Amino acid sequence: MSNSTGSSGQLFIIAAPSGGGKTSLVRELLKNDPRLVLSVSHTTREPRPGEEQSGQYHFVALAAFKEMVDQGEFMEHATVFGNMYGTNRQTVARQLEQNHDVILEIDWQGARQVRKDFPDCCSIFILPPSLETLETRLTERGQDSAEVIQRRMNEARDEIAHWSEFTHLIVNNNFQTAVEDLASIINDHRNGQQRVANKDYQILAQSLGTS
């Protein structure tokens, strides 16, 4: 069974460590592929400058989020950097039933939960070319203190250590190349084509996740 709804749309999981660039990559994918839609997650964290309700996230209070968990409204949820994130089950089901291919931007914890109900989903992990590059990207964002950046770096290693749980790996070194790789993986999955694993990417992932 490809998913638990019996629908015709397909599910794609895209994960990356903080600063890995998945949000920018997904935004570019959505611009170029009208069949793709993004599942907007619920979160208890505060909005960052420029973020809007119902755009990248649905921002909710902690009590409301916990009530949604108790009511079984999330197909997956996880705590990341002290904040809770979750994917609404009915929203995704509705999108799939409308023949949309749905992207979930979630971490390895959420991906593991989703695969239980959607064992045939396509999961993609985005790697930085190096940990030094990742730290530079986090610093240049100007959103976090040095202490928070160091915590994100430690979390990134832990996140990358779960690379083998994903169907595909992409290295976000050149943005346009990474977008093209993502689009190619999605199209191949839609067409039922198997891709050969990139051994160089696997070696990189293993080294980054154990540094």
C-alpha positions in Angstrom: 0.0 0.0 0.0 1.6 3.3 -1.1 -0.2 5.3 1.6 -2.9 5.0 4.2 -5.5 7.1 2.3 -5.7 5.1 -0.9 -5.2 8.4 -2.8 -3.4 9.1 -6.1 -1.0 11.8 -4.9 2.5 10.9 -3.8 4.3 11.8 -0.6 7.8 13.3 -0.5 9.9 13.9 2.6 12.7 16.4 2.5 14.9 16.8 5.5 18.2 18.6 6.2 20.1 19.9 9.2 19.4 23.5 10.2 21.1 25.7 7.6 21.1 23.0 5.0 19.0 25.0 2.6 15.9 22.8 2.3 13.5 25.7 2.7 15.0 27.6 -0.3 15.3 24.5 -2.4 11.7 23.5 -1.7 10.5 27.0 -2.5 12.2 26.8 -5.9 10.7 23.4 -6.6 7.2 24.6 -5.8 7.7 27.5 -8.3 8.6 25.1 -11.1 6.2 22.2 -10.5 2.5 23.0 -10.1 1.7 19.5 -9.1 3.7 19.8 -5.9 2.3 21.3 -2.7 3.9 22.0 0.7 2.4 20.7 3.8 2.4 23.6 6.3 3.5 22.4 9.7 2.2 23.5 13.0 4.8 24.7 15.5 5.0 26.2 19.0 8.1 28.4 18.2 7.9 32.1 17.7 7.8 33.5 14.2 11.0 34.8 12.8 11.1 38.2 11.0 9.2 38.0 7.7 7.4 34.8 8.5 3.6 34.8 8.3 0.8 32.6 9.7 -0.2 29.9 7.3 2.9 30.6 5.1 5.7 28.4 6.2 4.1 27.4 9.5 0.9 27.5 11.5 2.1 29.1 14.8 0.2 27.8 17.8 0.4 27.9 21.6 2.0 25.0 23.4 -1.3 24.1 25.1 -3.1 24.0 21.7 -0.4 21.9 20.2 -0.5 19.3 23.0 -4.3 19.1 22.6 -3.9 18.4 18.9 -1.4 15.6 19.8 -3.9 14.1 22.3 -6.6 14.2 19.7 -4.4 12.3 17.2 -4.4 15.1 14.7 -0.8 14.8 13.7 0.6 12.1 11.4 4.0 13.0 12.9 5.3 15.4 15.5 8.7 16.0 17.1 10.5 18.4 19.4 13.4 20.3 17.7 15.5 22.9 19.5 13.0 23.0 22.3 10.0 23.7 20.0 7.3 21.3 18.9 6.5 20.7 15.2 3.7 18.6 13.7 2.1 17.6 10.4 -1.7 17.7 10.3 -3.0 14.3 9.2 -6.3 15.5 7.6 -4.6 18.3 5.6 -2.2 15.9 4.0 -4.9 13.4 3.3 -7.0 16.0 1.6 -4.1 17.2 -0.6 -3.3 13.7 -1.6 -6.9 13.0 -2.5 -6.8 16.0 -4.8 -4.0 14.3 -6.7 -1.3 16.7 -5.4 2.2 15.4 -4.6 2.9 16.6 -1.1 6.2 17.7 0.3 6.8 17.3 4.0 9.7 19.4 5.4 10.4 17.4 8.6 13.3 16.0 10.5 14.5 12.4 10.8 12.2 11.8 13.8 9.1 12.8 11.8 10.3 10.9 8.8 10.5 7.7 10.8 6.9 8.2 12.0 5.6 8.9 8.5 7.2 5.9 7.0 5.2 3.6 9.2 2.0 4.7 7.5 3.5 5.5 4.1 6.2 2.9 3.5 6.5 3.7 -0.2 7.0 7.4 0.3 10.1 9.0 -1.2 12.5 10.5 1.4 15.3 12.8 0.6 18.1 14.0 2.9 20.0 17.2 2.0 23.6 17.4 3.0 25.9 20.4 3.3 29.2 20.0 1.4 31.0 20.3 4.7 30.4 21.2 8.4 32.4 24.3 7.9 30.1 25.4 5.1 27.1 24.7 7.3 28.4 26.8 10.1 29.2 29.7 7.8 25.6 29.5 6.5 24.2 29.6 10.0 26.4 32.5 10.9 25.5 34.5 7.8 21.8 34.1 8.5 22.3 36.5 11.4 19.4 34.9 13.3 21.2 33.1 16.2 23.8 33.8 18.8 27.2 32.0 18.7 26.0 29.7 21.5 22.8 28.7 19.6 24.8 28.2 16.4 27.1 25.8 18.2 24.1 23.9 19.5 22.7 23.7 16.0 26.0 22.3 14.8 25.9 19.6 17.4 22.3 18.8 16.4 23.3 18.8 12.7 25.8 16.0 13.3 23.1 14.0 15.1 20.6 14.7 12.3 23.1 13.7 9.6 23.9 10.4 11.4 20.4 9.2 10.3 21.1 9.6 6.6 20.8 5.9 5.9 17.1 6.0 6.8 16.4 8.1 3.7 15.8 6.9 0.2 18.1 9.5 -1.5 20.9 11.9 -0.7 21.6 15.3 -2.2 24.5 17.6 -1.5 23.6 21.3 -1.5 26.8 22.7 -2.8 25.6 24.5 -5.9 22.0 25.7 -5.4 20.8 25.2 -9.0 22.4 21.8 -9.2 20.7 20.7 -6.0 17.3 22.0 -7.3 17.8 20.0 -10.5 18.8 16.9 -8.5 15.6 17.2 -6.4 13.4 17.6 -9.4 15.0 14.6 -11.0 14.5 12.4 -8.0 10.8 13.4 -7.7 10.2 12.8 -11.4 11.9 9.4 -11.3 9.8 8.4 -8.3 6.6 9.4 -10.0 7.6 7.3 -13.0 8.5 4.3 -10.9 12.2 4.5 -11.9 14.9 3.2 -9.5 18.0 5.4 -9.0 21.4 4.1 -8.2 22.7 5.4 -4.9 25.6 7.9 -5.1 28.4 6.3 -3.2 30.3 9.6 -2.8 27.3 11.2 -1.1 27.0 8.2 1.2 30.7 8.5 2.2 30.3 12.2 2.8 27.2 11.7 4.9 29.0 9.1 7.0 31.9 11.4 7.6 29.8 14.4 8.5 27.5 12.4 10.8 30.4 11.1 12.9 32.6 14.2 13.0 
